[in-house]
Amino acid sequence: GAVVSQHPSRVICKSGTSVKIECRSLDFQATTMFWYRQFPKQSLMLMATSNEGSKATYEQGVEKDKFLINHASLTLSTLTVTSAHPEDSSFYICSAMNPIHRQGKYGYTFGSGTRLTVV
Amino acid sequence: AQKVTQAQTEISVVEKEDVTLDCVYETRDTTYYLFWYKQPPSGELVFLIRRNSFDEQNEISGRYSWNFQKSTSSFNFTITASQVVDSAVYFCALSEGGGSEKLVFGKGTKLTVNP
């Protein structure tokens, strides 16, 4: 149980275009999802917290207009990288809080990540 | 603000050696959760353990063991009789009990186990 599906796993786009990444909780409802960014050989940096039905909360230094987050349902959050540039190339990972297991063994379920390359 | 420090950037051992990965955390909350994740080269995060701040019992799972000490704000991870398949980046992470519950990661320790 507690599976999060993230698509696409890999995407190459041209500079100036937008890319949408989807994060779906398959067997549970996720009121809260998180988006992380990871540069090569670095840690996961939290970009934003996404709450179903409300605006995302962005971490300091993350451009809201560039990284659009939508959490329209309890099972889907999307991250859109707008007007992508080569410096946006990175590994993006989503995570969902699984409230059923909040007191149990698993608190967070991660997607498999999306490797974005902007050329 | 919560913070996680993994002082060891890279560790290299020979197969069958024991290895300990250090994790020191900072938080002002009395309720918090600590995690360890493994990230193999493929990139996905593999959950290893979650500990809450009220449970200081050490845990053992096969070759893995964890030592949680609130007095030193540490949550160290030991792999006994390491294997080549243990080679990965290991992240320690902290989530505070109330509020946003966001998960903050340490910088990770890259473990290489050589045959």
gemmi code that builds the backbone of each chain (N, CA, C; Angstrom):
import gemmi

chains = {
    "A": [
        ("GLY", (0.814, -1.206, 0.000), (0.000, 0.000, 0.000), (0.836, 1.239, 0.000)),
        ("ALA", (0.198, 2.403, -0.037), (0.852, 3.705, -0.008), (1.825, 3.878, -1.157)),
        ("VAL", (1.290, 3.849, -2.362), (2.125, 4.006, -3.548), (1.897, 5.384, -4.160)),
        ("VAL", (2.997, 6.008, -4.561), (2.929, 7.288, -5.256), (3.543, 7.109, -6.636)),
        ("SER", (2.806, 7.491, -7.643), (3.260, 7.368, -9.014), (3.634, 8.748, -9.545)),
        ("GLN", (4.809, 8.863, -10.104), (5.280, 10.148, -10.624), (5.620, 9.981, -12.102)),
        ("HIS", (5.081, 10.908, -12.893), (5.320, 10.854, -14.339), (5.555, 12.254, -14.904)),
        ("PRO", (6.398, 12.391, -15.928), (7.196, 11.307, -16.501), (8.438, 11.030, -15.661)),
        ("SER", (9.103, 9.952, -15.942), (10.320, 9.646, -15.197), (11.512, 10.421, -15.766)),
        ("ARG", (11.367, 10.741, -17.059), (12.462, 11.446, -17.709), (11.872, 12.330, -18.807)),
        ("VAL", (12.336, 13.555, -18.885), (11.836, 14.446, -19.931), (12.939, 15.389, -20.384)),
        ("ILE", (12.974, 15.574, -21.694), (13.902, 16.532, -22.298), (13.049, 17.576, -23.007)),
        ("CYS", (13.295, 18.821, -22.722), (12.501, 19.859, -23.371), (13.408, 20.977, -23.858)),
        ("LYS", (12.867, 21.777, -24.741), (13.631, 22.900, -25.276), (13.503, 24.098, -24.345)),
        ("SER", (14.527, 24.881, -24.333), (14.538, 26.083, -23.523), (13.375, 26.986, -23.914)),
        ("GLY", (12.657, 27.474, -22.911), (11.529, 28.357, -23.168), (10.175, 27.671, -23.123)),
        ("THR", (10.174, 26.369, -23.156), (8.902, 25.635, -23.094), (8.572, 25.302, -21.644)),
        ("SER", (7.338, 24.816, -21.442), (6.890, 24.437, -20.098), (6.770, 22.925, -19.996)),
        ("VAL", (7.012, 22.426, -18.826), (6.941, 20.991, -18.574), (6.085, 20.730, -17.347)),
        ("LYS", (5.189, 19.762, -17.464), (4.334, 19.409, -16.334), (4.712, 18.035, -15.803)),
        ("ILE", (4.864, 17.964, -14.488), (5.178, 16.702, -13.829), (4.004, 16.342, -12.913)),
        ("GLU", (3.566, 15.101, -13.002), (2.415, 14.662, -12.210), (2.835, 13.734, -11.078)),
        ("CYS", (2.139, 13.892, -9.968), (2.379, 13.051, -8.810), (1.025, 12.562, -8.319)),
        ("ARG", (0.822, 11.247, -8.355), (-0.460, 10.665, -7.972), (-0.303, 9.676, -6.818)),
        ("SER", (-1.166, 9.815, -5.843), (-1.232, 8.788, -4.805), (-2.244, 7.754, -5.285)),
        ("LEU", (-1.811, 6.515, -5.374), (-2.632, 5.496, -6.029), (-3.629, 4.809, -5.109)),
        ("ASP", (-3.287, 4.654, -3.864), (-4.169, 3.870, -2.995), (-4.459, 4.572, -1.674)),
        ("PHE", (-4.250, 5.877, -1.672), (-4.624, 6.638, -0.482), (-4.857, 8.086, -0.890)),
        ("GLN", (-5.508, 8.815, -0.012), (-5.768, 10.226, -0.286), (-4.703, 11.073, 0.404)),
        ("ALA", (-4.100, 11.931, -0.371), (-3.001, 12.736, 0.148), (-3.420, 14.207, 0.235)),
        ("THR", (-3.715, 14.669, 1.428), (-4.084, 16.068, 1.568), (-2.857, 16.972, 1.427)),
        ("THR", (-1.706, 16.413, 1.708), (-0.476, 17.194, 1.622), (0.549, 16.458, 0.783)),
        ("MET", (1.117, 17.172, -0.170), (2.209, 16.637, -0.978), (3.365, 17.632, -0.960)),
        ("PHE", (4.547, 17.124, -1.174), (5.742, 17.955, -1.160), (6.497, 17.769, -2.468)),
        ("TRP", (7.128, 18.850, -2.918), (7.965, 18.776, -4.104), (9.396, 19.133, -3.728)),
        ("TYR", (10.299, 18.258, -4.163), (11.714, 18.445, -3.885), (12.480, 18.548, -5.204)),
        ("ARG", (13.634, 19.172, -5.090), (14.542, 19.287, -6.221), (15.896, 18.784, -5.755)),
        ("GLN", (16.540, 18.030, -6.624), (17.848, 17.494, -6.253), (18.826, 17.689, -7.403)),
        ("PHE", (19.876, 18.468, -7.160), (20.943, 18.623, -8.126), (21.915, 17.461, -7.965)),
        ("PRO", (22.686, 17.162, -9.015), (23.615, 16.024, -8.947), (24.517, 16.070, -7.719)),
        ("LYS", (24.564, 14.964, -7.041), (25.427, 14.789, -5.876), (25.066, 15.742, -4.734)),
        ("GLN", (23.839, 16.181, -4.712), (23.410, 17.050, -3.631), (22.173, 16.469, -2.943)),
        ("SER", (21.758, 17.149, -1.921), (20.625, 16.666, -1.140), (19.303, 17.067, -1.778)),
        ("LEU", (18.231, 16.600, -1.183), (16.900, 16.994, -1.638), (16.525, 18.304, -0.962)),
        ("MET", (16.187, 19.272, -1.783), (15.796, 20.565, -1.251), (14.295, 20.732, -1.441)),
        ("LEU", (13.601, 21.009, -0.367), (12.167, 21.195, -0.445), (11.861, 22.470, -1.210)),
        ("MET", (11.016, 22.343, -2.220), (10.626, 23.510, -3.001), (9.326, 24.103, -2.463)),
        ("ALA", (8.351, 23.207, -2.220), (7.042, 23.698, -1.809), (6.226, 22.589, -1.184)),
        ("THR", (5.266, 23.022, -0.385), (4.290, 22.114, 0.207), (2.956, 22.378, -0.473)),
        ("SER", (2.353, 21.325, -0.957), (1.121, 21.444, -1.719), (-0.036, 20.887, -0.901)),
        ("ASN", (-1.055, 21.706, -0.680), (-2.228, 21.267, 0.075), (-3.443, 21.234, -0.834)),
        ("GLU", (-4.190, 20.171, -0.759), (-5.353, 20.009, -1.622), (-6.344, 21.143, -1.431)),
        ("GLY", (-6.707, 21.765, -2.536), (-7.715, 22.814, -2.505), (-7.232, 24.185, -2.089)),
        ("SER", (-5.942, 24.325, -1.837), (-5.433, 25.647, -1.455), (-4.096, 25.907, -2.153)),
        ("LYS", (-3.634, 27.123, -1.981), (-2.378, 27.492, -2.644), (-1.199, 26.793, -1.991)),
        ("ALA", (-0.203, 26.531, -2.805), (0.997, 25.887, -2.277), (1.808, 26.868, -1.436)),
        ("THR", (2.545, 26.332, -0.509), (3.457, 27.129, 0.307), (4.869, 26.890, -0.207)),
        ("TYR", (5.491, 27.944, -0.684), (6.810, 27.819, -1.287), (7.900, 28.123, -0.265)),
        ("GLU", (9.000, 27.436, -0.417), (10.159, 27.716, 0.424), (10.848, 28.992, -0.065)),
        ("GLN", (11.573, 29.571, 0.843), (12.268, 30.814, 0.516), (13.204, 30.599, -0.660)),
        ("GLY", (13.151, 31.509, -1.601), (14.039, 31.452, -2.753), (13.473, 30.701, -3.946)),
        ("VAL", (12.339, 30.052, -3.791), (11.720, 29.329, -4.898), (10.728, 30.253, -5.605)),
        ("GLU", (10.881, 30.392, -6.917), (10.021, 31.304, -7.672), (8.643, 30.697, -7.912)),
        ("LYS", (7.645, 31.319, -7.347), (6.284, 30.801, -7.463), (5.792, 30.807, -8.899)),
        ("ASP", (6.161, 31.844, -9.640), (5.661, 31.968, -11.010), (6.366, 31.024, -11.968)),
        ("LYS", (7.498, 30.544, -11.558), (8.250, 29.634, -12.417), (7.856, 28.182, -12.147)),
        ("PHE", (7.636, 27.876, -10.896), (7.284, 26.517, -10.499), (5.839, 26.528, -9.987)),
        ("LEU", (4.930, 26.258, -10.924), (3.514, 26.300, -10.586), (3.067, 24.955, -10.038)),
        ("ILE", (2.448, 25.002, -8.878), (1.986, 23.779, -8.253), (0.471, 23.813, -8.101)),
        ("ASN", (-0.149, 22.730, -8.510), (-1.591, 22.598, -8.418), (-1.937, 21.289, -7.739)),
        ("HIS", (-2.791, 21.365, -6.742), (-3.196, 20.163, -5.993), (-4.716, 20.143, -5.984)),
        ("ALA", (-5.261, 19.820, -7.160), (-6.701, 19.963, -7.371), (-7.528, 18.851, -6.760)),
        ("SER", (-6.910, 17.718, -6.494), (-7.668, 16.609, -5.904), (-6.836, 15.941, -4.830)),
        ("LEU", (-7.453, 15.042, -4.117), (-6.760, 14.363, -3.016), (-5.761, 13.319, -3.504)),
        ("THR", (-5.712, 13.106, -4.809), (-4.794, 12.091, -5.312), (-3.830, 12.626, -6.357)),
        ("LEU", (-3.896, 13.910, -6.665), (-3.054, 14.420, -7.733), (-2.499, 15.802, -7.418)),
        ("SER", (-1.182, 15.918, -7.557), (-0.523, 17.213, -7.491), (0.365, 17.320, -8.725)),
        ("THR", (0.400, 18.517, -9.311), (1.245, 18.714, -10.487), (2.202, 19.877, -10.260)),
        ("LEU", (3.386, 19.712, -10.836), (4.400, 20.762, -10.825), (4.674, 21.126, -12.272)),
        ("THR", (4.474, 22.382, -12.593), (4.761, 22.849, -13.949), (5.947, 23.794, -13.900)),
        ("VAL", (6.980, 23.439, -14.638), (8.149, 24.306, -14.766), (7.902, 25.169, -15.998)),
        ("THR", (7.685, 26.445, -15.778), (7.336, 27.334, -16.888), (8.575, 27.992, -17.463)),
        ("SER", (8.550, 28.201, -18.767), (9.664, 28.834, -19.473), (10.995, 28.254, -18.985)),
        ("ALA", (11.117, 26.970, -19.173), (12.276, 26.259, -18.624), (13.579, 26.728, -19.268)),
        ("HIS", (14.610, 26.738, -18.454), (15.951, 27.084, -18.911), (16.911, 25.989, -18.486)),
        ("PRO", (18.071, 25.914, -19.115), (19.015, 24.845, -18.770), (19.318, 24.739, -17.268)),
        ("GLU", (19.299, 25.861, -16.573), (19.589, 25.804, -15.131), (18.473, 25.138, -14.326)),
        ("ASP", (17.320, 24.918, -14.975), (16.231, 24.203, -14.300), (16.406, 22.691, -14.393)),
        ("SER", (17.385, 22.274, -15.182), (17.640, 20.843, -15.306), (17.999, 20.283, -13.938)),
        ("SER", (17.269, 19.244, -13.552), (17.451, 18.707, -12.207), (16.608, 17.444, -12.062)),
        ("PHE", (16.681, 16.847, -10.894), (15.857, 15.698, -10.544), (14.775, 16.202, -9.590)),
        ("TYR", (13.521, 16.023, -9.979), (12.411, 16.502, -9.164), (11.685, 15.288, -8.565)),
        ("ILE", (11.435, 15.353, -7.280), (10.789, 14.228, -6.587), (9.600, 14.746, -5.787)),
        ("CYS", (8.498, 14.035, -5.883), (7.346, 14.401, -5.077), (7.205, 13.420, -3.914)),
        ("SER", (6.503, 13.866, -2.919), (6.271, 13.040, -1.742), (4.873, 13.321, -1.221)),
        ("ALA", (4.214, 12.303, -0.748), (2.867, 12.483, -0.208), (2.818, 12.009, 1.233)),
        ("MET", (2.150, 12.806, 2.028), (1.918, 12.366, 3.410), (0.773, 11.390, 3.398)),
        ("ASN", (0.984, 10.277, 4.006), (-0.052, 9.270, 4.072), (-0.683, 9.336, 5.455)),
        ("PRO", (-1.844, 9.987, 5.567), (-2.433, 10.190, 6.887), (-2.827, 8.908, 7.585)),
        ("ILE", (-3.098, 7.878, 6.827), (-3.497, 6.606, 7.438), (-2.347, 6.060, 8.261)),
        ("HIS", (-1.163, 6.302, 7.745), (0.006, 5.746, 8.413), (0.760, 6.778, 9.230)),
        ("ARG", (0.117, 7.904, 9.484), (0.841, 8.974, 10.149), (1.427, 8.521, 11.472)),
        ("GLN", (0.710, 7.708, 12.166), (1.214, 7.232, 13.454), (1.901, 5.880, 13.320)),
        ("GLY", (1.963, 5.427, 12.115), (2.528, 4.098, 11.920), (3.926, 4.143, 11.359)),
        ("LYS", (4.215, 3.190, 10.571), (5.578, 3.014, 10.126), (5.958, 3.985, 9.010)),
        ("TYR", (5.047, 4.313, 8.135), (5.382, 5.137, 7.001), (4.696, 6.485, 7.120)),
        ("GLY", (5.460, 7.583, 7.097), (4.866, 8.905, 7.158), (4.820, 9.559, 5.812)),
        ("TYR", (5.788, 9.249, 4.979), (5.909, 9.890, 3.689), (6.174, 8.831, 2.626)),
        ("THR", (5.487, 8.965, 1.519), (5.722, 8.078, 0.395), (6.236, 8.905, -0.765)),
        ("PHE", (7.325, 8.460, -1.371), (7.967, 9.230, -2.426), (7.671, 8.650, -3.802)),
        ("GLY", (7.568, 9.545, -4.772), (7.524, 9.123, -6.151), (8.918, 8.706, -6.593)),
        ("SER", (9.008, 8.186, -7.794), (10.290, 7.682, -8.291), (11.147, 8.769, -8.915)),
        ("GLY", (10.595, 9.972, -9.006), (11.394, 11.085, -9.484), (11.274, 11.334, -10.982)),
        ("THR", (11.550, 12.563, -11.363), (11.552, 12.973, -12.778), (12.863, 13.673, -13.071)),
        ("ARG", (13.558, 13.151, -14.045), (14.817, 13.794, -14.436), (14.534, 14.729, -15.601)),
        ("LEU", (14.646, 16.017, -15.348), (14.365, 17.036, -16.353), (15.667, 17.557, -16.939)),
        ("THR", (15.726, 17.532, -18.260), (16.871, 18.108, -18.967), (16.343, 19.167, -19.923)),
        ("VAL", (16.814, 20.369, -19.772), (16.401, 21.471, -20.640), (17.561, 21.787, -21.584)),
        ("VAL", (17.278, 21.721, -22.872), (18.360, 21.929, -23.851), (18.146, 23.216, -24.661)),
    ],
    "B": [
        ("ALA", (14.463, 26.573, 13.731), (14.305, 25.875, 12.457), (14.991, 24.512, 12.527)),
        ("GLN", (14.403, 23.570, 11.857), (14.949, 22.218, 11.897), (16.153, 22.096, 10.979)),
        ("LYS", (17.092, 21.251, 11.391), (18.312, 21.079, 10.612), (18.854, 19.677, 10.828)),
        ("VAL", (19.402, 19.111, 9.778), (19.997, 17.782, 9.869), (21.411, 17.852, 9.307)),
        ("THR", (22.358, 17.331, 10.060), (23.756, 17.358, 9.633), (24.292, 15.947, 9.480)),
        ("GLN", (24.763, 15.653, 8.299), (25.477, 14.405, 8.049), (26.902, 14.802, 7.689)),
        ("ALA", (27.769, 14.697, 8.640), (29.124, 15.218, 8.469), (29.950, 14.415, 7.467)),
        ("GLN", (29.622, 13.148, 7.320), (30.395, 12.289, 6.409), (29.840, 12.428, 4.991)),
        ("THR", (30.649, 12.954, 4.112), (30.180, 13.142, 2.740), (30.279, 11.824, 1.982)),
        ("GLU", (31.416, 11.158, 2.130), (31.624, 9.887, 1.442), (32.350, 8.918, 2.361)),
        ("ILE", (31.944, 7.660, 2.278), (32.611, 6.594, 3.038), (32.846, 5.438, 2.090)),
        ("SER", (34.023, 4.873, 2.192), (34.345, 3.724, 1.368), (34.819, 2.590, 2.277)),
        ("VAL", (34.222, 1.434, 2.134), (34.601, 0.280, 2.948), (34.760, -0.939, 2.047)),
        ("VAL", (35.329, -1.962, 2.622), (35.457, -3.235, 1.922), (34.330, -4.138, 2.402)),
        ("GLU", (33.823, -4.931, 1.516), (32.728, -5.837, 1.839), (32.997, -6.579, 3.148)),
        ("LYS", (31.918, -6.736, 3.926), (31.904, -7.423, 5.212), (32.337, -6.534, 6.375)),
        ("GLU", (32.826, -5.374, 6.071), (33.134, -4.442, 7.158), (31.836, -3.856, 7.709)),
        ("ASP", (31.862, -3.452, 8.968), (30.737, -2.722, 9.548), (30.966, -1.234, 9.293)),
        ("VAL", (29.891, -0.506, 9.102), (30.037, 0.937, 8.847), (28.906, 1.688, 9.544)),
        ("THR", (29.245, 2.820, 10.125), (28.249, 3.651, 10.805), (28.150, 5.001, 10.123)),
        ("LEU", (26.923, 5.385, 9.813), (26.656, 6.677, 9.204), (26.080, 7.586, 10.286)),
        ("ASP", (26.677, 8.739, 10.419), (26.279, 9.648, 11.500), (25.197, 10.629, 11.058)),
        ("CYS", (24.356, 10.981, 12.007), (23.305, 11.974, 11.763), (23.079, 12.754, 13.053)),
        ("VAL", (23.192, 14.061, 12.959), (22.919, 14.942, 14.099), (21.823, 15.899, 13.670)),
        ("TYR", (20.882, 16.123, 14.554), (19.744, 16.957, 14.169), (19.532, 18.107, 15.150)),
        ("GLU", (18.806, 19.113, 14.692), (18.444, 20.247, 15.534), (16.965, 20.533, 15.357)),
        ("THR", (16.289, 20.698, 16.461), (14.884, 21.071, 16.418), (14.493, 21.677, 17.751)),
        ("ARG", (13.502, 22.549, 17.727), (13.010, 23.138, 18.967), (11.765, 22.412, 19.462)),
        ("ASP", (11.224, 21.551, 18.607), (10.020, 20.824, 18.982), (10.355, 19.669, 19.915)),
        ("THR", (9.408, 19.321, 20.753), (9.593, 18.142, 21.598), (9.055, 16.901, 20.898)),
        ("THR", (8.190, 17.129, 19.936), (7.663, 16.016, 19.134), (8.218, 16.132, 17.731)),
        ("TYR", (8.915, 15.116, 17.314), (9.493, 15.130, 15.973), (9.737, 13.693, 15.531)),
        ("TYR", (10.030, 13.553, 14.242), (10.238, 12.239, 13.670), (11.540, 12.230, 12.888)),
        ("LEU", (12.248, 11.159, 12.995), (13.522, 10.998, 12.297), (13.426, 9.846, 11.318)),
        ("PHE", (14.071, 10.009, 10.195), (13.999, 9.010, 9.138), (15.386, 8.752, 8.563)),
        ("TRP", (15.523, 7.560, 7.986), (16.661, 7.261, 7.127), (16.101, 6.742, 5.804)),
        ("TYR", (16.702, 7.247, 4.715), (16.343, 6.787, 3.377), (17.612, 6.385, 2.642)),
        ("LYS", (17.429, 5.429, 1.748), (18.525, 4.997, 0.862), (18.178, 5.431, -0.555)),
        ("GLN", (19.159, 6.015, -1.254), (18.942, 6.414, -2.631), (19.986, 5.734, -3.518)),
        ("PRO", (19.599, 4.669, -4.194), (20.526, 4.012, -5.117), (20.706, 4.875, -6.363)),
        ("PRO", (21.628, 4.502, -7.252), (21.883, 5.311, -8.454), (20.643, 5.570, -9.304)),
        ("SER", (19.662, 4.712, -9.239), (18.442, 4.914, -10.031), (17.651, 6.135, -9.573)),
        ("GLY", (17.867, 6.584, -8.349), (17.259, 7.830, -7.900), (16.088, 7.710, -6.943)),
        ("GLU", (15.399, 6.604, -6.948), (14.229, 6.552, -6.058), (14.667, 6.467, -4.609)),
        ("LEU", (13.852, 6.977, -3.731), (14.159, 6.944, -2.302), (13.544, 5.712, -1.666)),
        ("VAL", (14.359, 4.965, -0.967), (13.896, 3.762, -0.298), (13.820, 4.039, 1.198)),
        ("PHE", (12.633, 3.891, 1.755), (12.426, 4.134, 3.179), (13.122, 3.039, 3.986)),
        ("LEU", (13.844, 3.441, 5.022), (14.505, 2.461, 5.874), (13.890, 2.418, 7.269)),
        ("ILE", (13.714, 3.592, 7.869), (13.190, 3.607, 9.229), (12.601, 4.962, 9.566)),
        ("ARG", (11.654, 4.951, 10.475), (11.090, 6.177, 11.044), (11.072, 6.001, 12.560)),
        ("ARG", (11.464, 7.046, 13.258), (11.503, 7.024, 14.714), (10.830, 8.278, 15.240)),
        ("ASN", (9.996, 8.163, 16.280), (9.467, 9.380, 16.867), (10.290, 9.750, 18.093)),
        ("SER", (10.181, 10.987, 18.500), (11.044, 11.529, 19.550), (10.812, 10.903, 20.916)),
        ("PHE", (9.706, 10.207, 21.065), (9.414, 9.616, 22.373), (9.871, 8.163, 22.483)),
        ("ASP", (10.431, 7.659, 21.405), (10.847, 6.265, 21.399), (12.343, 6.196, 21.183)),
        ("GLU", (13.072, 6.061, 22.268), (14.524, 6.035, 22.159), (15.109, 4.642, 22.067)),
        ("GLN", (14.262, 3.679, 21.931), (14.770, 2.313, 21.813), (15.534, 2.158, 20.519)),
        ("ASN", (16.664, 1.515, 20.620), (17.411, 1.224, 19.409), (16.694, 0.130, 18.625)),
        ("GLU", (16.910, 0.133, 17.337), (16.211, -0.840, 16.509), (17.185, -1.591, 15.632)),
        ("ILE", (16.877, -2.847, 15.431), (17.689, -3.689, 14.558), (16.769, -4.336, 13.537)),
        ("SER", (17.204, -4.275, 12.288), (16.463, -4.936, 11.224), (17.474, -5.626, 10.325)),
        ("GLY", (17.651, -6.896, 10.547), (18.640, -7.625, 9.765), (20.041, -7.097, 10.002)),
        ("ARG", (20.695, -6.658, 8.957), (22.057, -6.117, 9.085), (22.059, -4.645, 9.469)),
        ("TYR", (20.883, -4.042, 9.523), (20.764, -2.617, 9.818), (20.422, -2.407, 11.295)),
        ("SER", (20.999, -1.389, 11.869), (20.625, -1.010, 13.235), (20.730, 0.506, 13.374)),
        ("TRP", (19.934, 1.023, 14.298), (19.887, 2.462, 14.494), (20.028, 2.782, 15.973)),
        ("ASN", (20.824, 3.805, 16.246), (21.068, 4.240, 17.608), (20.555, 5.664, 17.760)),
        ("PHE", (19.474, 5.813, 18.506), (18.853, 7.123, 18.701), (19.207, 7.612, 20.097)),
        ("GLN", (19.876, 8.746, 20.182), (20.241, 9.317, 21.473), (19.819, 10.775, 21.521)),
        ("LYS", (18.769, 11.047, 22.283), (18.273, 12.421, 22.396), (19.274, 13.310, 23.101)),
        ("SER", (20.044, 12.752, 24.009), (20.991, 13.565, 24.776), (22.032, 14.218, 23.883)),
        ("THR", (22.348, 13.569, 22.787), (23.333, 14.121, 21.853), (22.692, 14.499, 20.516)),
        ("SER", (21.356, 14.427, 20.445), (20.627, 14.752, 19.209), (21.207, 13.994, 18.026)),
        ("SER", (21.386, 12.714, 18.222), (21.960, 11.913, 17.141), (21.080, 10.713, 16.827)),
        ("PHE", (21.147, 10.312, 15.580), (20.367, 9.164, 15.114), (21.232, 8.441, 14.095)),
        ("ASN", (22.160, 7.640, 14.600), (23.158, 7.007, 13.747), (22.705, 5.658, 13.211)),
        ("PHE", (23.230, 5.336, 12.073), (22.803, 4.148, 11.330), (24.015, 3.263, 11.083)),
        ("THR", (23.905, 2.004, 11.471), (25.015, 1.065, 11.293), (24.608, -0.076, 10.387)),
        ("ILE", (25.471, -0.354, 9.435), (25.295, -1.522, 8.578), (26.350, -2.530, 8.990)),
        ("THR", (25.915, -3.699, 9.358), (26.830, -4.760, 9.770), (27.123, -5.661, 8.577)),
        ("ALA", (28.361, -6.067, 8.477), (28.758, -6.970, 7.373), (28.275, -6.416, 6.039)),
        ("SER", (28.783, -5.250, 5.703), (28.316, -4.541, 4.504), (28.479, -5.391, 3.244)),
        ("GLN", (27.603, -5.105, 2.290), (27.628, -5.803, 1.003), (27.681, -4.767, -0.114)),
        ("VAL", (28.104, -5.211, -1.275), (28.216, -4.306, -2.427), (26.868, -3.646, -2.722)),
        ("VAL", (25.789, -4.376, -2.515), (24.443, -3.843, -2.797), (24.053, -2.713, -1.845)),
        ("ASP", (24.818, -2.543, -0.785), (24.544, -1.439, 0.139), (25.071, -0.112, -0.401)),
        ("SER", (25.827, -0.160, -1.460), (26.370, 1.069, -2.037), (25.230, 1.971, -2.505)),
        ("ALA", (25.198, 3.169, -1.980), (24.116, 4.115, -2.279), (24.408, 5.401, -1.516)),
        ("VAL", (23.535, 6.374, -1.711), (23.582, 7.567, -0.876), (22.510, 7.411, 0.193)),
        ("TYR", (22.876, 7.680, 1.425), (21.946, 7.531, 2.536), (21.634, 8.902, 3.116)),
        ("PHE", (20.348, 9.148, 3.278), (19.907, 10.433, 3.805), (19.219, 10.250, 5.147)),
        ("CYS", (19.566, 11.122, 6.060), (18.855, 11.232, 7.327), (17.911, 12.424, 7.181)),
        ("ALA", (16.717, 12.335, 7.757), (15.742, 13.418, 7.601), (14.950, 13.618, 8.884)),
        ("LEU", (14.411, 14.815, 9.017), (13.693, 15.197, 10.242), (12.382, 15.877, 9.884)),
        ("SER", (11.345, 15.482, 10.593), (10.051, 16.147, 10.440), (9.585, 16.579, 11.818)),
        ("GLU", (9.181, 17.834, 11.942), (8.697, 18.304, 13.234), (7.232, 17.919, 13.404)),
        ("GLY", (6.812, 17.725, 14.622), (5.515, 17.121, 14.898), (4.311, 17.961, 14.549)),
        ("GLY", (4.404, 19.268, 14.735), (3.235, 20.098, 14.464), (3.492, 21.011, 13.303)),
        ("GLY", (2.487, 21.713, 12.867), (2.683, 22.684, 11.800), (2.772, 22.048, 10.435)),
        ("SER", (3.769, 22.415, 9.665), (3.825, 22.009, 8.266), (4.203, 20.565, 8.074)),
        ("GLU", (4.886, 19.971, 9.031), (5.320, 18.578, 8.936), (6.202, 18.320, 7.729)),
        ("LYS", (6.852, 19.332, 7.236), (7.731, 19.106, 6.098), (8.943, 18.322, 6.540)),
        ("LEU", (9.500, 17.599, 5.590), (10.634, 16.717, 5.849), (11.896, 17.420, 5.359)),
        ("VAL", (12.844, 17.596, 6.266), (14.102, 18.250, 5.908), (15.210, 17.201, 5.894)),
        ("PHE", (15.986, 17.208, 4.847), (17.011, 16.193, 4.665), (18.401, 16.717, 5.018)),
        ("GLY", (19.244, 15.796, 5.455), (20.667, 16.096, 5.549), (21.267, 16.049, 4.157)),
        ("LYS", (22.544, 16.320, 4.047), (23.181, 16.381, 2.729), (23.504, 15.004, 2.170)),
        ("GLY", (23.358, 14.000, 2.989), (23.564, 12.647, 2.507), (24.989, 12.162, 2.671)),
        ("THR", (25.123, 10.862, 2.801), (26.441, 10.217, 2.858), (26.484, 9.173, 1.764)),
        ("LYS", (27.470, 9.315, 0.900), (27.631, 8.330, -0.171), (28.469, 7.179, 0.343)),
        ("LEU", (27.872, 6.006, 0.364), (28.575, 4.818, 0.826), (28.962, 3.957, -0.370)),
        ("THR", (30.217, 3.628, -0.438), (30.702, 2.715, -1.466), (31.255, 1.482, -0.773)),
        ("VAL", (30.707, 0.334, -1.120), (31.199, -0.921, -0.576), (31.917, -1.662, -1.697)),
        ("ASN", (33.198, -1.847, -1.502), (34.021, -2.494, -2.517), (34.140, -3.991, -2.265)),
        ("PRO", (34.156, -4.755, -3.340), (34.264, -6.217, -3.166), (35.651, -6.618, -2.684)),
    ],
}
model = gemmi.Model(1)
for chain_id, residues in chains.items():
    chain = gemmi.Chain(chain_id)
    for i, (resn, *xyz) in enumerate(residues, 1):
        res = gemmi.Residue()
        res.name, res.seqid = resn, gemmi.SeqId(i, " ")
        for name, pos in zip(("N", "CA", "C"), xyz):
            atom = gemmi.Atom()
            atom.name, atom.element = name, gemmi.Element(name[0])
            atom.pos, atom.b_iso = gemmi.Position(*pos), 0.0
            res.add_atom(atom)
        chain.add_residue(res)
    model.add_chain(chain)
structure = gemmi.Structure()
structure.add_model(model)
structure.setup_entities()
